[in-house]
Amino acid sequence: MSNLTYRSSRPDAWVQPRAYRDASQRLKQHGKIIPMDEPGFFARLFGAR
């Protein structure tokens, strides 16, 4: 085993909180929010939400 450690002057990205983005910026970057479950046959057929 090694006793060497890695030190960086910049902390990891997962430690730093992300800058706030409003909904319009998120929409431009990622697109419309879609549900995780697929709509059923009749929901697709009749356009139900």
ChimeraX attribute file (.defattr): number of C-alpha atoms within 10 A of each C-alpha:
attribute: neighborCount
match mode: 1-to-1
recipient: residues
	/A:1	3
	/A:2	4
	/A:3	4
	/A:4	6
	/A:5	5
	/A:6	4
	/A:7	7
	/A:8	6
	/A:9	5
	/A:10	6
	/A:11	9
	/A:12	8
	/A:13	8
	/A:14	7
	/A:15	7
	/A:16	8
	/A:17	7
	/A:18	8
	/A:19	6
	/A:20	7
	/A:21	8
	/A:22	8
	/A:23	9
	/A:24	9
	/A:25	11
	/A:26	12
	/A:27	11
	/A:28	9
	/A:29	9
	/A:30	8
	/A:31	10
	/A:32	9
	/A:33	8
	/A:34	7
	/A:35	8
	/A:36	6
	/A:37	6
	/A:38	9
	/A:39	13
	/A:40	9
	/A:41	9
	/A:42	9
	/A:43	11
	/A:44	11
	/A:45	9
	/A:46	8
	/A:47	9
	/A:48	9
	/A:49	7
